[in-house]
Amino acid sequence: MPAAGPCEHADVTTQRFTTRPELTGTTGMVASTHWLASGTGMAVLERGGNAFDAAVAAGLVLHVVEPHLNGFAGDLPLIAATGGSGEPFVLCGQGSAPAAATPEAFAGLGLDHVPGTGLLAAVVPGAFGTWMDLLARYGTWHVADVMAFAIGYASDGFPLLDQASATIARVADHFREHWPSSAATYLPGGEVPAPGSRFRLPGLAATMERIVAEARAAGPDRLAGIEGARRAFYEGFVAEEIGRFCATQELMDSSGRPHRGLLTAEDLGGWQVREERPTTVEFAGRTIAKTGPWGQGPVLLQQLRMLEGMDLEDTRSGSAELVHAVVETAKLAYADRDHWYADPDHADVPLGDLLSQEYAAERRALVGATASDEYRPGSPG
């Protein structure tokens, strides 16, 4: 390395070193958990789409390329803000439980809880309807345009992530023995797909292509097309197939016994996405926005409430003191989540008390000098 000249800065403490490039630009910026989704979102922006168009397209791609993390028939808690007012809003894409999923129904099956896997755990899939709602009210593109990227990757293939391959490997025997349709989808040729191999989801591609066809059949109007796509999923062929599958297939779940599902086409047809105000707290001069207690978003807000009362401003990043404070407040907040959070439409959740300064001080006092292994939900209010 040449010696520094009289006008150069040789003091390394003044230089900024990073293993990642600093990105700047004027068109926009996209970040996601997969490079193909990020590239999709950027392509939408470069073609004149707005941030909501980009989010929908990128989100649909994630449903394809990260099958071990989320799916086309999953849920979607969404927080966004418009460029005008800048006020954040939440879309509740949390699917509701089937109408038949009553305590009596599970007791009749000899169960005292909902199994964590299998058809009995299935709820209304809210993700697709939420993406369509976001596109209709805040986007500018048509259904066919935002879905083209996801359809392309599902049909033509994508490099399978190492973690996805490992996840499939862990459940491969269960798929082969108990879930034949999952085996047909994720074990091509009966084998676990290798990391980095070209992986295709032709069944999902065909489903999305049919949704696009029904959107086009609804007419050239953008909103009519979006409604056509939503109707195809929640009132048409997708809902009918989900209802048929749940009613006729008896699949092994985590209870150790096979069961049919309770989800019906009527459950899907009666569901609607809901827009609501976010739950917020002020922290370090910023407004932090999360979902309501129907999701686990307020957990972070509870943590921040506890942390803001601790003397951590001069604490070194990554220090034992800081890690201890963050982990211990997380334990307390998650204990409250498990004990108090629920659907506020059906349960009295004391959210105001959970996020109050007084309650945070009470919980903060439980953080000692050593780690705790106790489960300690509090008594808000």
N, C-alpha and C positions, 0 to 999 in steps of 0.2 A: 504494500500500500504506500503510495507516494506521501512524502511529508506534507503537512498542511502549509499552505501559503499564508502570507500576511493577512489576507481577507477571508480566509476559511476558518470554520469553527472546528477545532480539533478536540474540544472537550466532549467526551462521549455522553456525559450526564445531561447535556443540552439536546441531544438527539433523541428522536422517537424511533424505537425499534418495535416491530411487530411481525408475527408470522403470517398475518393476513393483510391484504392491501386495504388502504383507506379509499373508500368509494365516494365519488362525488358526481353529480350530474344535474341535468335540468329536466329530463323527461319524466323521471320517477324512479322509484326503487322498490324492489320486491325481495322479501326474505321468507324462506320457508324451511322445512326440514328435509327437502329433497331438491337437488339441482334441476331436475326436469320440471318440477312445479314452479320453481323460481324462474326458470327460462320461459315457461309458458306465460306467467304473469307479465314478464318484461315484454314478450312478444305482443301481448294484447295492448300494453301501453304504447308501444312503438307503432302499432297500427291504428292508434286513435281512440282506443277504448279508455274508459275511466278506471279509477282504482277499484270500483265495485265489479266491473266487468272482469278485471284482472284477478280479483280475489275469487270469483266464482270459477273461472277457468282453472286457476291454480289449485283450488280446493278439490275440484273434480278429478284433477290429475293425481292428487295425493291419495284419493280413494282407490286409484288403480295401482300406483307404484309403491305404496306402503300398506299392503294387505294385512300385515301383522300389527298395524297400529290403528287403522280406521277403515271404514268401508262405505260403500255407496248406500247401504241401508243402515247407517249408524246414526248417531246424534250429532247436534251442532249447537253448542252455546257460542254465540257470536257477539263481539263487541266492536263497534265501528263509530266513526264520526264523519260528518260531511265537511266539505271544504268551505261551506258558507258560514253557518253559525259555529261550527266546530264543536257543537254539543254532542257528547257521546250518547249512543243508544245501544240497547241490547236486543237481540233477537233470540227468543227462547225456542230453540229447535230440539228441546228435550222431549222425546217421544213419551206419550202417556202409556200406562199399563193397560192391558186388555180389560174390557168391561167385565169379563168373566173371571179375572184374577182377584178373587175375594179370599179372605182368610178361610172361609168355609170350603172353598174349592180346593185349596191346598190341604186343609185338614182331611178332606175326603179322599185325598191321594196318600194319606199317611205322612204328610210333610208338615213341619213346623216352621219352615223357612223356604224362600225361593231358591232353587238350585242356582249356582253361579254360572253354569253352562247349560247348553241344551235349549230346547224349544220353550220350556216353561219360563225361561229368563227373557224371552223376546218381548220387546215393547214396540210401539209404533215407530218406524224409522223416520226420524225428523230431519236428517241432513238434507236430502234432496229438496224437500219442500221449503226449507229455509234458504237454500241457495237460490231457488226460483223466486222466492219472495224478495230477497235482496236484489236480484237482477231486475225484477219488475219495477220496483219502487225507486231504486237508486242507480241502476245500470243503464246502458244504452244499446247493448248488443242483443242479437237474437239468440234463441236457444241453440240452434245448429252451430253458430259461431263459437259460443263458449264451450260447447261439448265436443267440438272437433278434436281438440288436443287429447282429451281423455280417451275418446274412441280410438284415435290413432295408436296410442300406446297399448291399449287393451288388445287391439286387433293385431298390430304389427310386432308387438313385444317391447320389452324394456329390460335393462340389466338388473337382475334380482339382487337386492341388497344382501350383504352377509347376514345381517340380523334376521331378515325375512326367511332366508334359507334355514337358519338355525332354529327359528320358531317353528317352521313347518316340520323340521326333523324331530322336534320334541313331541309333536302331536301326531306324527305319521302313523304310528301303530293304532292309535285311537281312531283316526280317519279310516284306515283299512278295515278295522274290525267293526266299527259302529256307525260311522258317518260316510256312507258311500258317495254321496254327491260332493262332499268336501274332498274326498280322495280323488274323484274324477277331475276336480278343478285344480287342486294344488299338488297332486302327485302324478304328473304326466308320465305315462308308461309304467306307473306303479312305483316310481322312484322319487326321492327327494331331489328337487332341482338344485343344481350346484350354485354356489355364490357367484354372481357375475354372469350367469348364463342368461340367455335370452328367454324371457318368460312371457307367455301370452295368456290372456283371459278372454277367449272367444265368446263364452257365454255372456259375460258382462258387456262385451262390445256389442253383441246382438241385441241385448236389452236396451242399451243406450241408443243404438241406431233406430230401434222401433219407437222409442220415446221421441226422438227427433222427427221421425216420419209423422207421428201423430201431432206434433207441434206444427209441422208444415201444413198438415191437413186442416188445421184449425183456421188457416188463412194467412195472408201476408202481413197482417198487423202484428207488431212485435208483442204487445201485451196479450193478444189472443193466442199467439203461439206459446207464450210462457204458460198461460192457463191450460192450454192443450197438453203441454208436457206434465204439468202438475196433476191434471185430471187422469192422464194415462197411468201415473204412478199410484195415486191415492184412491182412484175410483175405477180404474180400468184394469188392464191385463196384469200389471205388477201386483196390485192389491189382491186380485183374484187368485193369482198363483201363490202368493204368500199364505192366503187363507186356506187354499187347498192343501198346501204342503203341511201346514200346522195341524190340520184336521185329519190327515191320512197317514202321516209318517210318525212312527214311534221310535224315538232316538234316545240313546243312552245319555244321561246327564250326570252331574257331579253328586247326585244323591245315590248313585250306584245302581239305578234302575232306569229303564227306558220309559219315556212319557211322550204323549202328543202335546202340541202347543195349544195355548188358549187364544192366541192372536187371530183375529178374523178380518176379512175384507171390510166389514162394517166399522171396525176400530180405526182402520186407516182412513176411511171416508169421512169419519167424524172429527178428524184431527185438523187443527189449524196452527200455524206458527203465530207467535205473539210478540209484538214489539213493546218494550217497557224501558223505563229509566234504569240506569245502572245503579248499583250500590257503590257508594264512594266514601273515601276518607281523604283527608289532607295529610300529606307526609312530605317533609323536606321541601316545602314550597311547591309541591305538585299535587294535583288531584288524581288519585288512583281509582280507576273504575273497574268493577267486577260485576259478575252476574248476581242474581238474588240467591237465597239459600236453597233453591231447587238444584243448584250446582254447588261445587266446592269453592267457588271464587272468593267468598268472604273469608276463607281461611287465611289468605294472604293479608287481607285487611286487618284481621285480628292480630296477626304476627306484627304488622307494622305498628299498630297501636301499642303493643307491648314493648317493641324495640325502641320507639321514640322516647320512652321514659328512662332509657338506660344511657349511661355515659359512654357512648361508643364513637364519638366524633373523631377522636385521635387514635382509634384502634387500627392497627395495621391490617390491611386486607389479607385474609388467609390465616390470621393469627388464631391461636387456640382460644383466646378470649372471645373473639368475634364468632368463630364457628360454634362454640359452646352456647352463646346467647341465641344464635339463629336456630340451632337444633332444638334447644329446650323450649323456646317459644313455639316452634313448629309442633312439638309434641302436645303442648297444651291446646293449641288452636285445632289440631286434628282430633283431639279427644272431644272438644266441643262440637266439631263437625259430626262425628259419629253419634253423638248423644242428642243434638238439638236440631240439626239441619233436616229439612223436609220440604215437600211441596207446600208453599204458603197458601195455596188454594184449598188444601185439605188438612192443614195442621197449623197450630199457633206457634210460629217460630219467633222467639224474642230477639229479633235481629238488632233492634235499637240498643237493647241492653248488651248484647254480645259485642257491639262495636263502640260502646261508651268508654270514655276516659276512666270512669270510676271502676268499671269491670276490668279494664286493661291493667289498672294499678293493682287490683286484687290478684289477678293472674300472674302479673310480673313478680309479685312477692314470692311466688312459689319457685322461681328460678334460683337454685342454690349454687354453691361452688362446685358441686359434682353433678354428674349426669344422673337423671332419674329414670328408672325403668317402670314407674307406676303409670297406670291409666287413670288420668285425673280430669274428667269433665267437671266443669264448674256449675254454679247455680246463678245464672244471670237474672238480675231483677229480684 
